[in-house]
Amino acid sequence: MTPAADLDLPRLLNVAGGILDGVSDHFIAGLGAPSAVRKGDTDFATQIDLDLERRIGDELSQRTGFGVHGEEFGGPPVGEGVVWVLDPIDGTFNYSAGVPLTGILLALLADGESVLGLTWLPLSGKRFAGHLDSPLLCNGEPVALPRPTTLAQNAIGFGPFNAGHGGRYPGARRADLIRALSTRVARLRMTGSTGVDMAFAASGTFGASIAFGRHPWDNAAGAALVRAAGGVATDLSGRRWTVDSPSLVAGARGIHSEVMAVVEEVIGDDWSVESTGHPPSHPRSDPTGRPSRPEENNR
């Protein structure tokens, strides 16, 4: 097992960035690709997802010696040792529809902690990267972060949802939270991509962002970027984000605290719909019998 302190993070960041640069033209050329693998009503993968994951994963493994866990093909356990975690296209629905809010997410995990993150947004020409003890970088240059401001002066990214769906964070309760935030922030934004949301939170475009999904390939890169920028990354209960976390709230320290204060005031730790009198939802099931909750996927 390689401890995080023994990793050559600048070299690994350079290698990973070069690999993502090498596939960016492929990513751009595939914009608008249709569904190739259906996962749910609005949840799918394109052939570009599959091709990019194979190509990136093979190159990373060969050049760094560490395994890769991808969204489409899986891989080694993400909570043990050192492993890359990859989302070849974050915001697949956007990508297939031709909406440019989509990108490639890659993070390096060491015993469940995200120690390095890259978010490549080829359609907007932005490449965000950072690791432990490094500044946040955009296109290879340190980002000049804005001065601390308040929730009322910032836009906040908010994860997509269906108000009729259940799950750990039911849509009806998310609606309660977005209603409360709407009176206290400058703007609310729903981009449809956790990668975009968290890169914007890291760079100060957004003051903070909230993601309700638990998947490490969606969240790990953003958590690393926000921390590289000096911000905070927790779950919706305020616990430090790790690969086992069920959600991600990340942003500048003061603004993160203000967001969490609204969560505590409106929700606390009780996300049940019964606590506010909303009618219970009945999520559909996929053919395996598992509840289908596409609102927790960044597609």
Secondary structure, 3 states (H helix, E strand, C coil): CCCHHHCCHHHHHHHHHHHHHHHHHHHHHCCCCCEEEECCCCCEEEHHHHHHHHHHHHHHHHHHCCEEEECCCECCCCCCCEEEEEEEEECHHHHHHCCCCCEEEEEEEECCEEEEEEEEECCCCEEEEEECCCCCEECCEECCCCCCCCHHHCEEEECCCCCCCCCCCCHHHHHHHHHHHHCCCCEEECCCCHHHHHHHHHHCCCCEEEECCCCHHHHHHHHHHHHHCCCEEECCCCCECCCCCCCEEEECHHHHHHHHHHHHHHCCCCCCHHHHCCCCCCCCECCCCCECCHHHCCC
